[in-house]
Amino acid sequence: MLKYSRGFHRTALCLLVLCWRGFLTSPITLIVFGWGLAQYPYLVTPDLTFSNTAAPDAVLRPLLIVLGVGGVLWVPAFWYLYAVFKGTARKTR
C-alpha cells in the first residue's frame, strides 16, 4: 500500500476548492447536452431538424472567413489592452 504525505492530501483539497465551480456546473451542462443528444436530429419535434435549419453554404463559408479574420485582429488587440491596463496595485500607507 502506498503511503502519501500530508502534502498530497492538501494539494488534492486545494484542487477541489479551486475547481468547485466547474464541478457544480458540469452536471447541469451534461443534462442539457444529453437532452439535446436525445432529441437529435430534431431541434423542435416534429418540424425542425438540424439539416432543415442550417444556413446555406454560401452564407457559412464567408461567415467562417470573417470570424477567422476577426479573431486574428481582435485577439492581439485584447492582449495589448490587457497588458496596458493590468498594472500593479499601489501600496497605500
Phi, psi and omega in degrees: 000135180281141176253126180258148177282168179294332178298326178298315181293322178294321179296316179296319179295318178297321178297317178297319180294319182288332184258012187296327179295318177295322178292329180283326183273339184296321178297322180294317179298317180293325177295314180295318178296317178296321178297315178296322178293324179291332181274349184306137007270009184263136169272312174231114184287139351261012190268312188256126174246169179298318182290329179286331186263356181290145177288155178294157180300331179295340178263319186292321182296310176297327178297316178295323178295314180296320177296321177295315178295318178298320178296321179296326180278320187280324183299311177296325180295316178291325177297316179296318178300317178296317181296324182288315187264000180297302176051185175235153180287139178276144178281135177252147181262000000 
